[in-house]
């Protein structure tokens, strides 16, 4: 019988490093091998030293490997998100004569915690490969690594920025050939407007202004529905009340679509398109489904991937239930590492990334 597998996307990112500073791989090694005097152990040898607490949420790099099966130096691990004492909702199905089931909450087994989500990452030099989960995206990895480095690497202060890279084979040209990038999204109105509310919106329309700087816009842009609301507020002079009035005017069965176009239009002279390179950093947390790219007259589909990535198939972990094997939903970390090493090798061989 074939092994149960799951198709995944290995996303590529590159650490934005200042000239002369160590690579991200070197710093991760330094943090994991740092000696903690309070427990007389290295950080990599005590999971308690790697738990980042953010209010009620906890993030943990549970797995850490510093070489591949082929013997190459790298840093590989995961980030697990959990909440101490979280209760899992369950249906009580012991009595089949009932007309409905009771929804109850179950605590995790003693000395265990329920896991909300798990993501995997691999760092080779400044190259970063990520398999995201529903609730753990690359932004969560940036924040966790920044916490880890600031805690265990001497004199390290700052943020970890993992820039995306547009795939020239997908967008139809190199970054310098890109003419325009379109960010788009939709947001449903919370409820249908009343006649009184509709009248007040028509009588007193909000004043919409032009966003003239990239920083002004990017300070408000995030992803999905938050992106739409952020763009609205930027256009409305950062007036949250005005944005609320616009959203409240959207019928309950409709969506408000917002698009932002970033690019140059000129026929008189050549324009330096280097500033577009900054968008690989500034737009790194916008999902591909919200991006379209114009390059040499071509346009990617709104739901297509425009960033560098590698498609892979990963083995799923099985558990034993008596004489039967049950296929779970957890990815096999050993196979994840294999797939990420393969992604690195393929991108290097194709010339899409370079040291």
C-alpha positions in Angstrom: 0.0 0.0 0.0 1.3 3.5 -0.9 2.4 5.7 1.9 -0.1 8.4 2.8 1.2 11.8 1.7 0.1 15.4 1.6 0.9 18.0 -1.1 2.5 21.1 0.4 4.1 24.3 -0.8 7.7 25.1 0.3 7.9 28.9 0.3 11.2 30.6 -0.3 12.3 33.6 1.7 15.7 35.4 2.0 17.0 37.0 5.2 17.6 40.7 4.8 21.1 41.0 6.2 23.3 44.0 6.8 26.7 43.9 5.0 29.4 42.3 7.2 27.0 40.7 9.7 26.7 36.9 10.2 24.3 34.9 8.1 20.9 33.9 9.6 22.1 30.3 9.7 25.1 31.3 11.8 23.0 33.3 14.2 20.5 30.5 14.7 23.4 28.1 15.4 24.8 30.6 17.9 21.4 30.9 19.7 20.7 27.2 19.8 24.2 26.3 21.1 24.3 29.1 23.7 24.9 27.9 27.2 22.3 28.8 29.9 23.9 29.1 33.3 20.7 28.7 35.3 20.0 25.2 34.1 23.6 24.3 33.1 22.6 23.3 29.6 22.6 24.5 26.0 19.4 26.2 24.6 19.0 23.3 22.1 19.0 20.8 25.0 16.2 22.3 27.1 12.8 23.0 25.4 11.8 25.3 28.3 14.5 27.8 27.2 12.9 28.0 23.7 9.3 28.9 24.7 8.3 32.4 23.7 5.3 33.7 25.7 3.1 36.3 24.0 0.3 37.0 26.4 -1.8 33.7 26.5 0.0 32.3 23.4 3.1 30.2 23.5 5.5 29.5 20.6 8.2 26.8 20.7 10.9 25.6 18.4 10.5 22.0 19.4 12.6 20.4 16.7 16.1 21.5 15.9 18.5 19.8 13.4 21.8 21.2 12.2 22.7 18.9 9.3 20.9 17.1 6.6 21.1 13.4 5.7 23.6 14.3 3.1 25.8 15.9 5.7 25.3 19.5 4.6 25.3 22.3 7.3 22.0 23.9 7.8 19.5 24.8 10.5 16.1 23.0 10.5 13.2 23.1 12.9 9.6 23.9 13.5 7.5 26.4 15.5 4.6 25.0 17.5 1.8 27.3 18.7 0.0 26.3 21.9 -1.9 27.8 24.8 -1.3 26.5 28.3 -4.5 24.9 29.7 -6.4 25.2 26.5 -9.7 23.1 26.4 -10.6 21.1 23.3 -14.2 21.1 22.3 -15.7 17.6 21.8 -19.0 15.9 21.1 -20.2 13.4 23.7 -21.5 10.5 21.8 -21.9 7.8 24.4 -25.7 7.6 24.3 -27.1 6.9 20.8 -30.7 7.4 21.8 -30.4 11.1 22.3 -31.9 13.6 19.8 -28.9 15.9 20.1 -25.4 15.7 21.4 -23.8 17.7 24.2 -20.8 19.9 23.3 -18.3 19.7 26.1 -14.7 20.8 26.7 -11.9 18.4 27.4 -8.5 19.2 29.0 -5.3 17.8 27.5 -3.8 14.7 29.2 -1.7 15.4 32.3 1.6 17.2 31.5 0.4 17.8 27.9 -0.9 20.7 25.9 -3.1 20.9 22.9 -1.3 22.2 19.8 -3.0 24.9 17.7 -0.6 24.7 14.8 2.8 23.7 13.6 5.1 25.1 10.9 8.5 24.0 9.6 11.5 26.0 8.5 15.0 25.5 7.1 17.8 28.0 7.0 20.8 27.6 4.7 23.0 30.7 4.8 20.5 33.4 4.3 18.1 31.2 2.3 15.0 30.3 4.2 12.4 27.7 3.3 9.1 27.5 5.1 6.0 25.2 5.1 3.3 27.4 6.6 0.2 26.3 8.4 -3.2 27.9 8.6 -2.4 30.1 11.6 1.4 30.2 11.5 2.7 32.1 8.6 6.2 33.5 7.8 5.5 36.6 9.9 5.2 34.4 13.0 8.6 32.8 12.1 10.1 36.3 11.8 8.9 37.3 15.3 10.0 34.0 16.9 13.5 34.1 15.4 13.9 37.7 16.5 12.9 36.8 20.0 15.3 33.8 20.0 18.3 35.8 18.7 17.7 38.7 21.0 17.6 36.4 23.9 20.6 34.2 23.2 22.9 36.0 20.7 25.2 38.5 22.4 24.7 42.1 21.2 22.0 41.2 18.7 19.2 43.8 18.6 16.7 44.2 15.8 14.1 42.5 13.7 14.3 39.5 11.4 13.0 40.3 7.9 12.4 37.4 5.5 11.9 38.9 2.1 9.9 37.1 -0.6 11.3 36.8 -4.1 9.2 37.1 -7.2 9.6 34.1 -9.6 10.7 35.6 -12.9 9.5 32.5 -14.8 6.0 33.1 -13.4 5.6 36.9 -13.7 7.1 37.0 -17.1 10.4 38.9 -16.5 13.0 40.1 -14.1 12.1 42.5 -11.3 13.3 45.4 -13.4 10.8 44.5 -16.1 7.8 44.6 -13.8 5.6 47.5 -14.9 2.9 47.3 -12.2 1.9 45.3 -9.1 -1.8 45.2 -8.2 -2.9 44.3 -4.7 -6.6 43.5 -4.4 -9.0 42.1 -1.8 -12.6 42.0 -0.7 -14.4 42.7 2.5 -18.1 41.9 3.3 -20.2 44.5 5.0 -21.3 43.6 8.5 -25.0 44.3 7.9 -27.4 45.8 5.4 -27.7 49.6 6.0 -30.9 51.2 7.2 -32.6 53.9 5.3 -31.4 56.5 7.8 -27.8 55.3 7.6 -27.9 55.3 3.8 -29.2 58.9 3.8 -26.6 60.1 6.2 -23.8 58.5 4.1 -25.0 60.2 0.9 -25.5 63.6 2.6 -22.1 63.5 4.3 -19.6 61.5 2.1 -16.1 60.9 3.4 -13.3 62.9 1.8 -11.0 60.5 -0.1 -7.4 61.5 -0.7 -4.6 60.1 -2.8 -1.9 58.0 -1.1 1.3 59.6 -2.3 4.0 57.5 -0.6 4.7 53.8 -0.5 5.4 54.0 3.3 2.0 55.6 3.9 0.3 52.7 2.2 2.4 49.9 3.4 2.0 51.0 7.0 -1.7 50.0 6.6 -1.5 47.0 4.3 -1.5 43.6 5.8 -3.4 40.7 4.3 -6.9 39.6 3.3 -9.7 41.5 5.0 -7.3 43.5 7.2 -5.6 44.7 4.0 -8.9 46.0 2.6 -9.7 47.9 5.8 -6.1 49.2 6.1 -6.2 50.6 2.6 -9.6 52.2 3.2 -8.3 53.9 6.3 -5.2 55.2 4.5 -7.3 56.6 1.7 -9.7 58.2 4.2 -7.0 60.2 6.1 -6.7 57.4 8.7 -10.3 58.1 9.8 -11.5 54.8 11.3 -15.1 56.2 11.7 -15.2 57.1 8.0 -14.0 53.6 7.1 -16.7 52.2 9.3 -19.3 54.2 7.5 -18.1 52.9 4.1 -18.2 49.3 5.3 -21.6 49.7 6.9 -23.0 50.9 3.6 -22.0 47.6 1.9 -25.1 45.4 1.6 -25.1 42.2 3.6 -25.0 40.0 0.4 -22.2 42.1 -1.3 -18.5 42.5 -1.0 -16.4 45.7 -1.2 -13.5 45.2 -3.6 -10.4 47.3 -3.2 -7.4 47.4 -5.5 -4.1 49.3 -5.1 -1.9 49.8 -8.2 1.9 50.3 -7.7 4.0 51.1 -10.7 5.2 53.7 -13.1 3.6 55.3 -16.2 5.8 57.4 -18.4 6.7 57.7 -22.1 9.3 60.4 -21.9 12.2 58.7 -20.2 13.4 55.5 -18.7 12.5 55.1 -15.0 14.7 53.4 -12.4 12.5 50.5 -11.3 14.9 49.6 -8.4 12.4 50.9 -5.8 10.1 48.0 -6.9 12.6 45.7 -5.3 11.5 47.1 -1.9 8.1 45.6 -2.5 9.5 42.1 -2.2 10.0 43.1 1.4 7.0 45.4 2.0 4.5 43.0 0.4 6.0 39.8 1.8 3.0 39.1 4.1 0.4 39.7 1.4 -0.9 36.3 0.2 -0.3 35.4 -3.5 -4.1 35.3 -4.0 -4.1 39.1 -3.5 -1.4 39.9 -6.0 -1.3 40.3 -9.7 1.9 41.4 -11.6 2.2 43.1 -15.0 5.4 42.4 -16.8 6.1 42.8 -20.5 2.4 42.9 -21.3 1.6 39.7 -19.3 -0.5 39.4 -16.1 -0.6 36.5 -13.6 -3.9 35.2 -12.6 -5.2 36.6 -9.3 -5.1 33.2 -7.6 -1.7 32.1 -9.0 1.6 32.1 -7.1 3.9 34.9 -8.1 6.6 34.2 -5.6 9.4 31.6 -5.6 8.3 28.3 -4.2 8.6 24.5 -4.6 5.8 22.0 -4.6 6.4 18.8 -2.7 4.7 15.7 -1.3 5.3 14.9 2.4 4.7 11.7 4.3 2.1 11.9 7.0 2.8 10.4 10.4 0.8 7.2 11.3 -0.2 6.1 14.7 -1.1 2.6 15.9 -4.6 1.8 17.2 -4.5 -1.9 18.2 -3.8 -3.8 15.1 -4.6 -0.9 12.8 -2.6 2.0 11.5 -4.3 5.4 11.4 -3.0 8.1 9.2 -2.9 11.4 11.0 -2.6 15.0 9.8 1.0 15.7 11.1 3.8 15.9 8.6 6.9 13.7 9.1 9.7 16.0 10.0 12.3 13.8 8.4 10.5 14.0 5.1 10.0 17.7 5.5 13.7 18.2 5.8 14.2 16.0 2.7 11.8 18.2 0.7 13.3 21.4 1.8 16.8 20.2 0.9 15.4 19.3 -2.5 13.8 22.7 -2.9 17.2 24.3 -2.2 19.0 22.1 -4.7 16.4 22.6 -7.4 16.4 26.4 -7.0 20.2 26.6 -7.0 20.5 24.3 -10.1 17.9 26.4 -12.0 19.8 29.6 -11.1 16.8 31.1 -9.3 18.8 31.7 -6.1 22.5 32.2 -5.5 24.8 32.4 -2.5 
